[in-house]
Amino acid sequence: MTQGDLAAFMRALDRFPKGTCYGTFEGRRYVTTKSVFSAGKSLKLVAEELGGADYISLNLYNPASGPKLRPCEMSDVKVTAFVTGFVPDHPPD
């Protein structure tokens, strides 16, 4: 992922509120849960398609050397597309 892609990904990830929220990706409804750990140094995002079989799961570690994306048993491409394309019902304040 290039620096520009990483910056866009991080901005998109910030749109997800902590805890559970609902939203849309590619015309389908999802429920997501974002958990933040270690004072923001790591997070986990899980998304499940409502009424469907799609599932997204990722961990992001943010050490001093820079963010490290670790999708859970799926491609970086799938995770990045979801995070950047997801539209939450109520954006965080």
TIZA-811448 format. One record per residue (C-alpha): residue number from 1; x negated, y, z; residue in three letters. Coordinates in Angstrom, 3 decimals, decimal comma. Each point is the difference from the previous one (the first is absolute). Layout:
BEGIN
+------+----------+----------+----------+------+
! resi !       xx !       yy !       zz ! resn !
+------+----------+----------+----------+------+
!  NUM !        X !        Y !        Z !  ALA !
...
+------+----------+----------+----------+------+
! end
This chain:
BEGIN
+------+----------+----------+----------+------+
! resi !       xx !       yy !       zz ! resn !
+------+----------+----------+----------+------+
!    1 !    0,000 !    0,000 !    0,000 !  MET !
!    2 !   -1,449 !    3,396 !   -0,955 !  THR !
!    3 !   -0,230 !    2,849 !    2,503 !  GLN !
!    4 !    2,946 !    1,745 !   -1,691 !  GLY !
!    5 !    2,071 !   -3,185 !    0,057 !  ASP !
!    6 !   -0,894 !   -0,543 !    3,645 !  LEU !
!    7 !    1,012 !    3,564 !    0,901 !  ALA !
!    8 !    3,375 !   -0,422 !   -1,768 !  ALA !
!    9 !    0,498 !   -3,365 !    1,722 !  PHE !
!   10 !   -0,732 !    1,498 !    3,429 !  MET !
!   11 !    2,412 !    2,908 !   -0,597 !  ARG !
!   12 !    2,689 !   -2,471 !   -1,076 !  ALA !
!   13 !   -0,625 !   -2,172 !    3,047 !  LEU !
!   14 !    0,501 !    3,062 !    2,218 !  ASP !
!   15 !    3,581 !    0,282 !   -1,366 !  ARG !
!   16 !    0,879 !   -3,177 !    1,879 !  PHE !
!   17 !    1,138 !    0,867 !    3,517 !  PRO !
!   18 !   -1,269 !   -2,056 !    2,931 !  LYS !
!   19 !    2,437 !   -2,754 !    0,853 !  GLY !
!   20 !    2,761 !   -1,176 !   -2,280 !  THR !
!   21 !    1,503 !    1,827 !   -2,961 !  CYS !
!   22 !    2,007 !   -0,748 !   -3,112 !  TYR !
!   23 !   -0,628 !    1,162 !   -3,527 !  GLY !
!   24 !   -0,188 !   -0,846 !   -3,686 !  THR !
!   25 !   -2,656 !   -1,350 !   -2,364 !  PHE !
!   26 !    0,688 !   -0,632 !   -3,694 !  GLU !
!   27 !    3,752 !    0,170 !    0,603 !  GLY !
!   28 !   -0,033 !   -2,580 !    2,796 !  ARG !
!   29 !    0,631 !    0,552 !    3,712 !  ARG !
!   30 !   -2,638 !   -0,815 !    2,617 !  TYR !
!   31 !   -0,427 !    0,105 !    3,744 !  VAL !
!   32 !   -3,521 !    0,887 !    1,126 !  THR !
!   33 !   -1,815 !   -0,066 !    3,312 !  THR !
!   34 !   -3,159 !    2,022 !    0,551 !  LYS !
!   35 !   -2,035 !   -0,714 !    3,133 !  SER !
!   36 !   -2,989 !    2,143 !    0,992 !  VAL !
!   37 !   -2,794 !   -1,304 !    2,233 !  PHE !
!   38 !   -3,216 !    1,240 !    1,628 !  SER !
!   39 !    0,954 !    3,681 !   -0,027 !  ALA !
!   40 !    0,610 !   -0,058 !   -3,762 !  GLY !
!   41 !   -3,114 !   -1,966 !   -0,932 !  LYS !
!   42 !    2,081 !   -2,850 !   -1,394 !  SER !
!   43 !    3,533 !   -0,586 !   -1,170 !  LEU !
!   44 !    2,221 !   -2,747 !   -1,292 !  LYS !
!   45 !    2,823 !    0,455 !   -2,491 !  LEU !
!   46 !    2,556 !   -2,698 !   -0,737 !  VAL !
!   47 !    2,878 !    0,389 !   -2,468 !  ALA !
!   48 !    2,811 !   -2,399 !   -0,843 !  GLU !
!   49 !    2,394 !    0,334 !   -2,895 !  GLU !
!   50 !    3,590 !    0,090 !    1,229 !  LEU !
!   51 !    1,989 !   -2,732 !   -1,736 !  GLY !
!   52 !   -3,069 !   -1,173 !   -1,909 !  GLY !
!   53 !   -3,199 !   -1,952 !    0,376 !  ALA !
!   54 !   -2,686 !    2,693 !   -0,383 !  ASP !
!   55 !   -2,386 !    0,474 !    2,910 !  TYR !
!   56 !   -2,892 !    2,439 !    0,476 !  ILE !
!   57 !   -2,557 !   -0,159 !    2,805 !  SER !
!   58 !   -3,219 !    1,911 !    0,516 !  LEU !
!   59 !   -2,506 !    1,053 !    2,596 !  ASN !
!   60 !   -1,996 !    3,198 !   -0,269 !  LEU !
!   61 !   -3,128 !    0,549 !    2,055 !  TYR !
!   62 !   -1,425 !    3,483 !    0,293 !  ASN !
!   63 !   -3,582 !   -0,251 !    1,289 !  PRO !
!   64 !   -2,448 !    2,896 !   -0,175 !  ALA !
!   65 !   -1,226 !   -1,349 !   -3,351 !  SER !
!   66 !    3,436 !    0,525 !   -1,566 !  GLY !
!   67 !    3,339 !   -1,776 !   -0,417 !  PRO !
!   68 !    0,049 !   -3,717 !   -0,792 !  LYS !
!   69 !    3,192 !   -1,450 !   -1,510 !  LEU !
!   70 !    0,693 !   -3,661 !    0,738 !  ARG !
!   71 !    3,158 !   -1,319 !   -1,670 !  PRO !
!   72 !    1,358 !   -3,203 !    1,522 !  CYS !
!   73 !    0,000 !   -2,757 !   -2,621 !  GLU !
!   74 !    0,860 !    2,283 !   -2,921 !  MET !
!   75 !   -1,841 !    2,249 !   -2,406 !  SER !
!   76 !   -1,185 !    3,541 !    0,668 !  ASP !
!   77 !    1,962 !    0,992 !   -3,122 !  VAL !
!   78 !    3,317 !   -1,235 !    1,431 !  LYS !
!   79 !   -0,583 !    1,699 !    3,358 !  VAL !
!   80 !   -1,150 !    3,273 !   -1,569 !  THR !
!   81 !    2,975 !    0,122 !   -2,386 !  ALA !
!   82 !    2,413 !   -0,560 !    2,865 !  PHE !
!   83 !   -1,533 !    2,561 !    2,360 !  VAL !
!   84 !   -0,259 !    2,712 !   -2,658 !  THR !
!   85 !    3,430 !   -0,722 !   -1,498 !  GLY !
!   86 !    2,060 !   -0,491 !    3,175 !  PHE !
!   87 !    2,510 !    2,747 !    0,808 !  VAL !
!   88 !    1,123 !    0,007 !    3,646 !  PRO !
!   89 !    3,606 !    0,918 !    0,728 !  ASP !
!   90 !   -1,119 !    2,645 !    2,494 !  HIS !
!   91 !   -3,575 !    1,257 !   -0,413 !  PRO !
!   92 !   -1,860 !    0,510 !    3,317 !  PRO !
!   93 !    0,032 !    3,469 !    1,535 !  ASP !
+------+----------+----------+----------+------+
! end
